[in-house]
Amino acid sequence: MADFRLIAVSNLAKNEMEKKSMKVWMDVMRDVEYLLDDYDPILDAWEAGGVDGLVIGPMVFNARKLVPGTGSRYVECAEPPTATFDPNPTVYRRLGVEPPPPPDNPYPDKRAQLERLLTAAKQRGWTVYIFQAANL
C-alpha cells in the first residue's frame, strides 16, 4: 500500500510541475549585433534548450561590450554607439521634452536584420521584451 501512495503522490507532483513549468528566457545584453547575421541556428539551439522568450537591450548598435568574467570591464567599439531606432518626436513633445535628433548613421541594413530577428522570435511564439530602449 505504501508503494501505491508514493506513486500517486509522485504522479500528482509531476502533473503540478507540468502545470507550473518554468519559462526560460534568453537575455541578450549589450550585443545585439552578434545575433543579426545568422540568428536562426542560435534561436533553434536556444529553443531546443527550452528557451521560449527573449529579453533584448539596450537597443543600441555598436554598444560597448562587457568583458566576460570581469563583471564590470567593458570594451568600446570602433564606431560610436547608435540607437537602433529613430526617436518619436510626438512622444517627447507630449512629455514636454525636446526630442533628440535621429542617429547620424541609422544603419538601415542592421535595422532590417534586427526587425527580422524580432519577428522570427515572435513567430516561434516567444515572448519578446525590449529592455532599456537606448542608453547612449
N, C-alpha and C positions, 0 to 999 in steps of 0.2 A: 504494500500500500504506500509506503514512503517513497518508493521509486516513481509511482504514478503521480504523486503530488509534485515531486521535483520536476517531472516532465511538463506537467500542467503549468507550473509557475514559470518554467523556462520558456514555454510557448507563449505565455502571456507577456513576459518581458520582451520577447522577440517581436511580438505584434505591437507593443507600445513603442519599441525602438523604431520600427518601420514608420509609425505614425509621426514620430518626432525626429525624423532624420535631420542630421546637421547639414546646413547649407555651407558649401565651400566656395569662397570667392578668391580670385587672384587679384592681388594688389599691385598695380603697375605704377611705380612712383619714379618720377624724375627721369624717365627714359622711354617716352612713347615711341621714339624712332625705331628701336630695335624690333618692334612688332610689325612695322609698316610694310616691309618688303615681302615677307613670306609668312603671313600670320596664320594661314590655315593649318600647317603642321603643328604650330605652337598651340593653337586653340584645340586641335584634335588631342594632343598629348595632355593638356590640362583637363579636358573633358573626360578622357579615359581615367584620369586620376580622381575624378569626382567633382571637379570644378563646375559650378553652374552659375557663376556670377563674376563680374569684373568691376573693380574699382580702379579708375584711371585718373591720374592727375599728378601734379599740376598740368594744366593743358598748355604746355609750352614746348616749342621746338627748340633744340639747342640748349636745353636746361643743363645746368651743371650736374655732374653725376656723383652720386655718393660712392665712395671707395668701399667695397665690401670688407666687412670685418673691422672697420675703423669706428663706425657709429657716428662720426661727425666730420670726417675729412672729405672734401669734395675736389673734383677736377673740373675746371672750366672748359667749355667747348671753344673751338676755334672761332665760331661765328656767334654773334650776340643772341641772347635768348629772345624768342619771338612768340607771342601768343598764337595759338592755333586757330583763332577766330578774330573777326573784326568786332570791336565793341559796338553795342547797340545804343546809339545816341539818345533814343527815346527813353530808354530805361534810366540813363544817367540824368537826363533833364527832369524826368518825373521826380527824381530824388533830390533835385536842386544842385546837382553836381555837373561840372563841365566834363563832357566825355573826353577820354584820351584819344589821340589820333590813331587811325588804323596802323598796323605794323608797316614799316618801311618795305620789308620783303614778306609778302604774305605766304610764300611757299605754296603755290596752288597745287603742285603735284603731291606734296606731303599732306595737304588738307584733304585732297581727294582720297588718298590712301587711308588716312585716318577715318574718314567717313565710311569707307568700305569695311574697315576693321570693326567699327562700332556696329555697323549694320549686320555684319557676319555674326557677331556675338549675340545680337538681338534675335537673328533668325534661328539661332540654336536654342532660343527660349531662355537665354541667360538674363539675369538682372544686370543692368549696367548703371553704375553710379559715376558721376563726374565729381572728383574731389579737387577742391581748390582750383576754380576755373583758370586763373592765371596768377602767377606770382613772379613778377619781373623785378 
